[in-house]
Amino acid sequence: MSLIGITFMTKHQHTFLKFEAVLAHCEARVPEGSLFAAMDYGREMEFFDANNKLSVSGEILAELILPTT
């Protein structure tokens, strides 16, 4: 949805964007380069919980990674 060049994201889109940003961060730090290894790394670093949701640390990391408007 956009209005005069301004794009609005739904809560779901914003949550997914944050998840993807943290997962990409983790993927860049594992030698295997696989998503499974990235998720394992993210859990080990406590960015993701046991249900694969962003933890508080993951939320903070996402806010640091993603550009603000």
PyMOL Python script that loads the backbone (N, CA, C, O; Angstrom):
from pymol import cmd

cmd.read_pdbstr("""\
ATOM      1  N   MET A   1       0.859  -1.170   0.000  1.00  0.00           N
ATOM      2  CA  MET A   1       0.000   0.000   0.000  1.00  0.00           C
ATOM      3  C   MET A   1       0.906   1.234   0.000  1.00  0.00           C
ATOM      4  O   MET A   1       1.879   1.288   0.752  1.00  0.00           O
ATOM      5  N   SER A   2       0.591   2.217  -0.836  1.00  0.00           N
ATOM      6  CA  SER A   2       1.402   3.436  -0.839  1.00  0.00           C
ATOM      7  C   SER A   2       0.509   4.652  -1.032  1.00  0.00           C
ATOM      8  O   SER A   2      -0.584   4.574  -1.593  1.00  0.00           O
ATOM      9  N   LEU A   3       1.007   5.751  -0.557  1.00  0.00           N
ATOM     10  CA  LEU A   3       0.291   7.016  -0.635  1.00  0.00           C
ATOM     11  C   LEU A   3       1.327   8.086  -0.914  1.00  0.00           C
ATOM     12  O   LEU A   3       2.148   8.397  -0.052  1.00  0.00           O
ATOM     13  N   ILE A   4       1.296   8.653  -2.113  1.00  0.00           N
ATOM     14  CA  ILE A   4       2.220   9.714  -2.525  1.00  0.00           C
ATOM     15  C   ILE A   4       3.677   9.314  -2.238  1.00  0.00           C
ATOM     16  O   ILE A   4       4.421  10.055  -1.596  1.00  0.00           O
ATOM     17  N   GLY A   5       4.062   8.140  -2.723  1.00  0.00           N
ATOM     18  CA  GLY A   5       5.437   7.704  -2.579  1.00  0.00           C
ATOM     19  C   GLY A   5       5.805   7.166  -1.213  1.00  0.00           C
ATOM     20  O   GLY A   5       6.948   6.757  -1.009  1.00  0.00           O
ATOM     21  N   ILE A   6       4.887   7.153  -0.281  1.00  0.00           N
ATOM     22  CA  ILE A   6       5.153   6.623   1.053  1.00  0.00           C
ATOM     23  C   ILE A   6       4.602   5.209   1.097  1.00  0.00           C
ATOM     24  O   ILE A   6       3.435   4.977   0.782  1.00  0.00           O
ATOM     25  N   THR A   7       5.439   4.275   1.485  1.00  0.00           N
ATOM     26  CA  THR A   7       5.010   2.882   1.548  1.00  0.00           C
ATOM     27  C   THR A   7       4.725   2.514   2.996  1.00  0.00           C
ATOM     28  O   THR A   7       5.523   2.801   3.889  1.00  0.00           O
ATOM     29  N   PHE A   8       3.595   1.885   3.216  1.00  0.00           N
ATOM     30  CA  PHE A   8       3.214   1.421   4.538  1.00  0.00           C
ATOM     31  C   PHE A   8       3.308  -0.098   4.556  1.00  0.00           C
ATOM     32  O   PHE A   8       2.845  -0.760   3.627  1.00  0.00           O
ATOM     33  N   MET A   9       3.896  -0.649   5.593  1.00  0.00           N
ATOM     34  CA  MET A   9       3.978  -2.091   5.728  1.00  0.00           C
ATOM     35  C   MET A   9       3.007  -2.553   6.793  1.00  0.00           C
ATOM     36  O   MET A   9       2.768  -1.862   7.784  1.00  0.00           O
ATOM     37  N   THR A  10       2.455  -3.724   6.573  1.00  0.00           N
ATOM     38  CA  THR A  10       1.624  -4.315   7.612  1.00  0.00           C
ATOM     39  C   THR A  10       2.536  -4.819   8.725  1.00  0.00           C
ATOM     40  O   THR A  10       3.747  -4.934   8.539  1.00  0.00           O
ATOM     41  N   LYS A  11       1.961  -5.112   9.861  1.00  0.00           N
ATOM     42  CA  LYS A  11       2.740  -5.628  10.983  1.00  0.00           C
ATOM     43  C   LYS A  11       3.413  -6.942  10.586  1.00  0.00           C
ATOM     44  O   LYS A  11       4.568  -7.185  10.937  1.00  0.00           O
ATOM     45  N   HIS A  12       2.684  -7.790   9.851  1.00  0.00           N
ATOM     46  CA  HIS A  12       3.239  -9.072   9.420  1.00  0.00           C
ATOM     47  C   HIS A  12       4.447  -8.860   8.503  1.00  0.00           C
ATOM     48  O   HIS A  12       5.459  -9.546   8.642  1.00  0.00           O
ATOM     49  N   GLN A  13       4.343  -7.921   7.576  1.00  0.00           N
ATOM     50  CA  GLN A  13       5.456  -7.648   6.658  1.00  0.00           C
ATOM     51  C   GLN A  13       6.672  -7.134   7.425  1.00  0.00           C
ATOM     52  O   GLN A  13       7.805  -7.522   7.139  1.00  0.00           O
ATOM     53  N   HIS A  14       6.432  -6.265   8.392  1.00  0.00           N
ATOM     54  CA  HIS A  14       7.532  -5.706   9.174  1.00  0.00           C
ATOM     55  C   HIS A  14       8.201  -6.798  10.016  1.00  0.00           C
ATOM     56  O   HIS A  14       9.427  -6.836  10.122  1.00  0.00           O
ATOM     57  N   THR A  15       7.404  -7.679  10.608  1.00  0.00           N
ATOM     58  CA  THR A  15       7.943  -8.790  11.399  1.00  0.00           C
ATOM     59  C   THR A  15       8.784  -9.707  10.529  1.00  0.00           C
ATOM     60  O   THR A  15       9.869 -10.129  10.928  1.00  0.00           O
ATOM     61  N   PHE A  16       8.278 -10.016   9.330  1.00  0.00           N
ATOM     62  CA  PHE A  16       9.008 -10.883   8.407  1.00  0.00           C
ATOM     63  C   PHE A  16      10.303 -10.219   7.954  1.00  0.00           C
ATOM     64  O   PHE A  16      11.331 -10.889   7.851  1.00  0.00           O
ATOM     65  N   LEU A  17      10.275  -8.937   7.686  1.00  0.00           N
ATOM     66  CA  LEU A  17      11.468  -8.208   7.271  1.00  0.00           C
ATOM     67  C   LEU A  17      12.540  -8.268   8.354  1.00  0.00           C
ATOM     68  O   LEU A  17      13.716  -8.470   8.052  1.00  0.00           O
ATOM     69  N   LYS A  18      12.146  -8.096   9.601  1.00  0.00           N
ATOM     70  CA  LYS A  18      13.098  -8.176  10.710  1.00  0.00           C
ATOM     71  C   LYS A  18      13.685  -9.579  10.822  1.00  0.00           C
ATOM     72  O   LYS A  18      14.889  -9.741  11.018  1.00  0.00           O
ATOM     73  N   PHE A  19      12.823 -10.596  10.696  1.00  0.00           N
ATOM     74  CA  PHE A  19      13.288 -11.980  10.752  1.00  0.00           C
ATOM     75  C   PHE A  19      14.312 -12.233   9.653  1.00  0.00           C
ATOM     76  O   PHE A  19      15.372 -12.804   9.911  1.00  0.00           O
ATOM     77  N   GLU A  20      14.007 -11.815   8.440  1.00  0.00           N
ATOM     78  CA  GLU A  20      14.903 -12.012   7.299  1.00  0.00           C
ATOM     79  C   GLU A  20      16.233 -11.282   7.491  1.00  0.00           C
ATOM     80  O   GLU A  20      17.285 -11.801   7.117  1.00  0.00           O
ATOM     81  N   ALA A  21      16.189 -10.095   8.064  1.00  0.00           N
ATOM     82  CA  ALA A  21      17.424  -9.337   8.290  1.00  0.00           C
ATOM     83  C   ALA A  21      18.331 -10.061   9.279  1.00  0.00           C
ATOM     84  O   ALA A  21      19.540 -10.148   9.069  1.00  0.00           O
ATOM     85  N   VAL A  22      17.753 -10.575  10.346  1.00  0.00           N
ATOM     86  CA  VAL A  22      18.554 -11.298  11.344  1.00  0.00           C
ATOM     87  C   VAL A  22      19.059 -12.615  10.763  1.00  0.00           C
ATOM     88  O   VAL A  22      20.209 -12.990  10.991  1.00  0.00           O
ATOM     89  N   LEU A  23      18.217 -13.314  10.019  1.00  0.00           N
ATOM     90  CA  LEU A  23      18.646 -14.567   9.399  1.00  0.00           C
ATOM     91  C   LEU A  23      19.799 -14.322   8.422  1.00  0.00           C
ATOM     92  O   LEU A  23      20.752 -15.101   8.393  1.00  0.00           O
ATOM     93  N   ALA A  24      19.728 -13.267   7.633  1.00  0.00           N
ATOM     94  CA  ALA A  24      20.814 -12.931   6.703  1.00  0.00           C
ATOM     95  C   ALA A  24      22.099 -12.608   7.466  1.00  0.00           C
ATOM     96  O   ALA A  24      23.190 -12.992   7.042  1.00  0.00           O
ATOM     97  N   HIS A  25      21.969 -11.912   8.574  1.00  0.00           N
ATOM     98  CA  HIS A  25      23.114 -11.597   9.437  1.00  0.00           C
ATOM     99  C   HIS A  25      23.764 -12.897   9.912  1.00  0.00           C
ATOM    100  O   HIS A  25      24.987 -13.034   9.881  1.00  0.00           O
ATOM    101  N   CYS A  26      22.946 -13.840  10.346  1.00  0.00           N
ATOM    102  CA  CYS A  26      23.455 -15.122  10.835  1.00  0.00           C
ATOM    103  C   CYS A  26      24.072 -15.939   9.699  1.00  0.00           C
ATOM    104  O   CYS A  26      25.116 -16.567   9.878  1.00  0.00           O
ATOM    105  N   GLU A  27      23.433 -15.930   8.547  1.00  0.00           N
ATOM    106  CA  GLU A  27      23.928 -16.693   7.397  1.00  0.00           C
ATOM    107  C   GLU A  27      25.317 -16.213   6.975  1.00  0.00           C
ATOM    108  O   GLU A  27      26.148 -17.012   6.543  1.00  0.00           O
ATOM    109  N   ALA A  28      25.562 -14.926   7.100  1.00  0.00           N
ATOM    110  CA  ALA A  28      26.860 -14.366   6.730  1.00  0.00           C
ATOM    111  C   ALA A  28      27.968 -14.790   7.697  1.00  0.00           C
ATOM    112  O   ALA A  28      29.152 -14.652   7.390  1.00  0.00           O
ATOM    113  N   ARG A  29      27.579 -15.303   8.862  1.00  0.00           N
ATOM    114  CA  ARG A  29      28.557 -15.638   9.886  1.00  0.00           C
ATOM    115  C   ARG A  29      28.822 -17.127  10.046  1.00  0.00           C
ATOM    116  O   ARG A  29      29.627 -17.523  10.889  1.00  0.00           O
ATOM    117  N   VAL A  30      28.164 -17.949   9.257  1.00  0.00           N
ATOM    118  CA  VAL A  30      28.412 -19.391   9.345  1.00  0.00           C
ATOM    119  C   VAL A  30      29.199 -19.836   8.111  1.00  0.00           C
ATOM    120  O   VAL A  30      28.907 -19.403   6.996  1.00  0.00           O
ATOM    121  N   PRO A  31      30.192 -20.696   8.310  1.00  0.00           N
ATOM    122  CA  PRO A  31      31.009 -21.111   7.170  1.00  0.00           C
ATOM    123  C   PRO A  31      30.247 -21.952   6.152  1.00  0.00           C
ATOM    124  O   PRO A  31      30.574 -21.932   4.965  1.00  0.00           O
ATOM    125  N   GLU A  32      29.235 -22.691   6.604  1.00  0.00           N
ATOM    126  CA  GLU A  32      28.502 -23.554   5.681  1.00  0.00           C
ATOM    127  C   GLU A  32      27.652 -22.749   4.713  1.00  0.00           C
ATOM    128  O   GLU A  32      27.421 -23.188   3.586  1.00  0.00           O
ATOM    129  N   GLY A  33      27.186 -21.590   5.124  1.00  0.00           N
ATOM    130  CA  GLY A  33      26.359 -20.755   4.276  1.00  0.00           C
ATOM    131  C   GLY A  33      24.958 -21.296   4.066  1.00  0.00           C
ATOM    132  O   GLY A  33      24.261 -20.862   3.148  1.00  0.00           O
ATOM    133  N   SER A  34      24.530 -22.238   4.901  1.00  0.00           N
ATOM    134  CA  SER A  34      23.189 -22.789   4.753  1.00  0.00           C
ATOM    135  C   SER A  34      22.231 -22.124   5.739  1.00  0.00           C
ATOM    136  O   SER A  34      22.637 -21.617   6.785  1.00  0.00           O
ATOM    137  N   LEU A  35      20.961 -22.141   5.378  1.00  0.00           N
ATOM    138  CA  LEU A  35      19.954 -21.548   6.265  1.00  0.00           C
ATOM    139  C   LEU A  35      19.808 -22.342   7.556  1.00  0.00           C
ATOM    140  O   LEU A  35      19.552 -21.767   8.614  1.00  0.00           O
ATOM    141  N   PHE A  36      19.971 -23.662   7.474  1.00  0.00           N
ATOM    142  CA  PHE A  36      19.886 -24.481   8.686  1.00  0.00           C
ATOM    143  C   PHE A  36      21.004 -24.112   9.662  1.00  0.00           C
ATOM    144  O   PHE A  36      20.772 -23.972  10.862  1.00  0.00           O
ATOM    145  N   ALA A  37      22.208 -23.957   9.137  1.00  0.00           N
ATOM    146  CA  ALA A  37      23.339 -23.559   9.967  1.00  0.00           C
ATOM    147  C   ALA A  37      23.125 -22.145  10.514  1.00  0.00           C
ATOM    148  O   ALA A  37      23.479 -21.854  11.657  1.00  0.00           O
ATOM    149  N   ALA A  38      22.552 -21.282   9.701  1.00  0.00           N
ATOM    150  CA  ALA A  38      22.279 -19.906  10.137  1.00  0.00           C
ATOM    151  C   ALA A  38      21.249 -19.892  11.272  1.00  0.00           C
ATOM    152  O   ALA A  38      21.393 -19.137  12.234  1.00  0.00           O
ATOM    153  N   MET A  39      20.214 -20.725  11.160  1.00  0.00           N
ATOM    154  CA  MET A  39      19.213 -20.798  12.236  1.00  0.00           C
ATOM    155  C   MET A  39      19.844 -21.351  13.506  1.00  0.00           C
ATOM    156  O   MET A  39      19.572 -20.851  14.597  1.00  0.00           O
ATOM    157  N   ASP A  40      20.686 -22.378  13.379  1.00  0.00           N
ATOM    158  CA  ASP A  40      21.371 -22.936  14.550  1.00  0.00           C
ATOM    159  C   ASP A  40      22.239 -21.875  15.211  1.00  0.00           C
ATOM    160  O   ASP A  40      22.248 -21.739  16.435  1.00  0.00           O
ATOM    161  N   TYR A  41      22.968 -21.125  14.389  1.00  0.00           N
ATOM    162  CA  TYR A  41      23.810 -20.041  14.911  1.00  0.00           C
ATOM    163  C   TYR A  41      22.949 -18.990  15.608  1.00  0.00           C
ATOM    164  O   TYR A  41      23.291 -18.521  16.694  1.00  0.00           O
ATOM    165  N   GLY A  42      21.833 -18.622  14.981  1.00  0.00           N
ATOM    166  CA  GLY A  42      20.942 -17.627  15.566  1.00  0.00           C
ATOM    167  C   GLY A  42      20.365 -18.075  16.900  1.00  0.00           C
ATOM    168  O   GLY A  42      20.216 -17.267  17.817  1.00  0.00           O
ATOM    169  N   ARG A  43      20.039 -19.356  17.013  1.00  0.00           N
ATOM    170  CA  ARG A  43      19.551 -19.881  18.296  1.00  0.00           C
ATOM    171  C   ARG A  43      20.670 -19.875  19.337  1.00  0.00           C
ATOM    172  O   ARG A  43      20.455 -19.525  20.498  1.00  0.00           O
ATOM    173  N   GLU A  44      21.870 -20.270  18.899  1.00  0.00           N
ATOM    174  CA  GLU A  44      23.011 -20.289  19.810  1.00  0.00           C
ATOM    175  C   GLU A  44      23.317 -18.879  20.333  1.00  0.00           C
ATOM    176  O   GLU A  44      23.660 -18.702  21.502  1.00  0.00           O
ATOM    177  N   MET A  45      23.187 -17.887  19.454  1.00  0.00           N
ATOM    178  CA  MET A  45      23.438 -16.502  19.855  1.00  0.00           C
ATOM    179  C   MET A  45      22.222 -15.867  20.534  1.00  0.00           C
ATOM    180  O   MET A  45      22.257 -14.708  20.946  1.00  0.00           O
ATOM    181  N   GLU A  46      21.149 -16.652  20.640  1.00  0.00           N
ATOM    182  CA  GLU A  46      19.898 -16.238  21.275  1.00  0.00           C
ATOM    183  C   GLU A  46      19.188 -15.110  20.532  1.00  0.00           C
ATOM    184  O   GLU A  46      18.553 -14.255  21.149  1.00  0.00           O
ATOM    185  N   PHE A  47      19.300 -15.113  19.196  1.00  0.00           N
ATOM    186  CA  PHE A  47      18.531 -14.192  18.364  1.00  0.00           C
ATOM    187  C   PHE A  47      17.151 -14.767  18.062  1.00  0.00           C
ATOM    188  O   PHE A  47      16.193 -14.028  17.836  1.00  0.00           O
ATOM    189  N   PHE A  48      17.062 -16.115  18.061  1.00  0.00           N
ATOM    190  CA  PHE A  48      15.806 -16.824  17.827  1.00  0.00           C
ATOM    191  C   PHE A  48      15.503 -17.703  19.028  1.00  0.00           C
ATOM    192  O   PHE A  48      16.415 -18.229  19.667  1.00  0.00           O
ATOM    193  N   ASP A  49      14.221 -17.862  19.333  1.00  0.00           N
ATOM    194  CA  ASP A  49      13.843 -18.766  20.412  1.00  0.00           C
ATOM    195  C   ASP A  49      13.623 -20.174  19.863  1.00  0.00           C
ATOM    196  O   ASP A  49      13.851 -20.425  18.679  1.00  0.00           O
ATOM    197  N   ALA A  50      13.184 -21.086  20.717  1.00  0.00           N
ATOM    198  CA  ALA A  50      12.976 -22.483  20.312  1.00  0.00           C
ATOM    199  C   ALA A  50      11.883 -22.621  19.251  1.00  0.00           C
ATOM    200  O   ALA A  50      11.844 -23.620  18.531  1.00  0.00           O
ATOM    201  N   ASN A  51      10.997 -21.628  19.149  1.00  0.00           N
ATOM    202  CA  ASN A  51       9.922 -21.645  18.154  1.00  0.00           C
ATOM    203  C   ASN A  51      10.281 -20.867  16.891  1.00  0.00           C
ATOM    204  O   ASN A  51       9.416 -20.575  16.065  1.00  0.00           O
ATOM    205  N   ASN A  52      11.561 -20.535  16.751  1.00  0.00           N
ATOM    206  CA  ASN A  52      12.077 -19.794  15.590  1.00  0.00           C
ATOM    207  C   ASN A  52      11.501 -18.390  15.464  1.00  0.00           C
ATOM    208  O   ASN A  52      11.408 -17.855  14.359  1.00  0.00           O
ATOM    209  N   LYS A  53      11.121 -17.801  16.565  1.00  0.00           N
ATOM    210  CA  LYS A  53      10.686 -16.399  16.581  1.00  0.00           C
ATOM    211  C   LYS A  53      11.849 -15.549  17.073  1.00  0.00           C
ATOM    212  O   LYS A  53      12.723 -16.029  17.794  1.00  0.00           O
ATOM    213  N   LEU A  54      11.849 -14.294  16.678  1.00  0.00           N
ATOM    214  CA  LEU A  54      12.894 -13.398  17.166  1.00  0.00           C
ATOM    215  C   LEU A  54      12.767 -13.221  18.672  1.00  0.00           C
ATOM    216  O   LEU A  54      11.677 -12.996  19.196  1.00  0.00           O
ATOM    217  N   SER A  55      13.883 -13.326  19.346  1.00  0.00           N
ATOM    218  CA  SER A  55      13.917 -13.047  20.780  1.00  0.00           C
ATOM    219  C   SER A  55      14.076 -11.539  20.965  1.00  0.00           C
ATOM    220  O   SER A  55      14.115 -10.788  19.990  1.00  0.00           O
ATOM    221  N   VAL A  56      14.165 -11.114  22.193  1.00  0.00           N
ATOM    222  CA  VAL A  56      14.399  -9.691  22.462  1.00  0.00           C
ATOM    223  C   VAL A  56      15.725  -9.261  21.827  1.00  0.00           C
ATOM    224  O   VAL A  56      15.816  -8.187  21.232  1.00  0.00           O
ATOM    225  N   SER A  57      16.746 -10.105  21.959  1.00  0.00           N
ATOM    226  CA  SER A  57      18.048  -9.793  21.344  1.00  0.00           C
ATOM    227  C   SER A  57      17.933  -9.712  19.833  1.00  0.00           C
ATOM    228  O   SER A  57      18.530  -8.838  19.204  1.00  0.00           O
ATOM    229  N   GLY A  58      17.162 -10.625  19.250  1.00  0.00           N
ATOM    230  CA  GLY A  58      16.954 -10.611  17.812  1.00  0.00           C
ATOM    231  C   GLY A  58      16.227  -9.366  17.351  1.00  0.00           C
ATOM    232  O   GLY A  58      16.559  -8.795  16.312  1.00  0.00           O
ATOM    233  N   GLU A  59      15.234  -8.943  18.122  1.00  0.00           N
ATOM    234  CA  GLU A  59      14.495  -7.705  17.799  1.00  0.00           C
ATOM    235  C   GLU A  59      15.434  -6.503  17.820  1.00  0.00           C
ATOM    236  O   GLU A  59      15.370  -5.640  16.944  1.00  0.00           O
ATOM    237  N   ILE A  60      16.297  -6.452  18.815  1.00  0.00           N
ATOM    238  CA  ILE A  60      17.249  -5.336  18.922  1.00  0.00           C
ATOM    239  C   ILE A  60      18.220  -5.358  17.752  1.00  0.00           C
ATOM    240  O   ILE A  60      18.503  -4.321  17.152  1.00  0.00           O
ATOM    241  N   LEU A  61      18.733  -6.551  17.426  1.00  0.00           N
ATOM    242  CA  LEU A  61      19.643  -6.664  16.285  1.00  0.00           C
ATOM    243  C   LEU A  61      18.958  -6.217  15.005  1.00  0.00           C
ATOM    244  O   LEU A  61      19.558  -5.502  14.201  1.00  0.00           O
ATOM    245  N   ALA A  62      17.729  -6.621  14.805  1.00  0.00           N
ATOM    246  CA  ALA A  62      16.985  -6.223  13.594  1.00  0.00           C
ATOM    247  C   ALA A  62      16.857  -4.705  13.508  1.00  0.00           C
ATOM    248  O   ALA A  62      17.026  -4.126  12.435  1.00  0.00           O
ATOM    249  N   GLU A  63      16.563  -4.068  14.623  1.00  0.00           N
ATOM    250  CA  GLU A  63      16.445  -2.610  14.630  1.00  0.00           C
ATOM    251  C   GLU A  63      17.772  -1.936  14.292  1.00  0.00           C
ATOM    252  O   GLU A  63      17.799  -0.868  13.680  1.00  0.00           O
ATOM    253  N   LEU A  64      18.878  -2.575  14.699  1.00  0.00           N
ATOM    254  CA  LEU A  64      20.201  -2.016  14.378  1.00  0.00           C
ATOM    255  C   LEU A  64      20.561  -2.215  12.909  1.00  0.00           C
ATOM    256  O   LEU A  64      21.205  -1.365  12.294  1.00  0.00           O
ATOM    257  N   ILE A  65      20.135  -3.357  12.354  1.00  0.00           N
ATOM    258  CA  ILE A  65      20.468  -3.690  10.969  1.00  0.00           C
ATOM    259  C   ILE A  65      19.647  -2.892   9.983  1.00  0.00           C
ATOM    260  O   ILE A  65      20.174  -2.344   9.014  1.00  0.00           O
ATOM    261  N   LEU A  66      18.346  -2.830  10.239  1.00  0.00           N
ATOM    262  CA  LEU A  66      17.431  -2.220   9.269  1.00  0.00           C
ATOM    263  C   LEU A  66      17.504  -0.702   9.306  1.00  0.00           C
ATOM    264  O   LEU A  66      17.647  -0.109  10.375  1.00  0.00           O
ATOM    265  N   PRO A  67      17.405  -0.078   8.149  1.00  0.00           N
ATOM    266  CA  PRO A  67      17.406   1.396   8.109  1.00  0.00           C
ATOM    267  C   PRO A  67      16.117   1.947   8.713  1.00  0.00           C
ATOM    268  O   PRO A  67      15.053   1.336   8.609  1.00  0.00           O
ATOM    269  N   THR A  68      16.231   3.067   9.322  1.00  0.00           N
ATOM    270  CA  THR A  68      15.049   3.724   9.891  1.00  0.00           C
ATOM    271  C   THR A  68      14.613   4.849   8.971  1.00  0.00           C
ATOM    272  O   THR A  68      15.407   5.400   8.208  1.00  0.00           O
ATOM    273  N   THR A  69      13.344   5.173   9.063  1.00  0.00           N
ATOM    274  CA  THR A  69      12.827   6.270   8.232  1.00  0.00           C
ATOM    275  C   THR A  69      12.315   7.384   9.098  1.00  0.00           C
ATOM    276  O   THR A  69      11.840   8.397   8.584  1.00  0.00           O
TER     277      THR A  69
END
""", "prot")
cmd.dss("prot")
cmd.show_as("cartoon", "prot")
cmd.util.cbc("prot")
cmd.orient("prot")
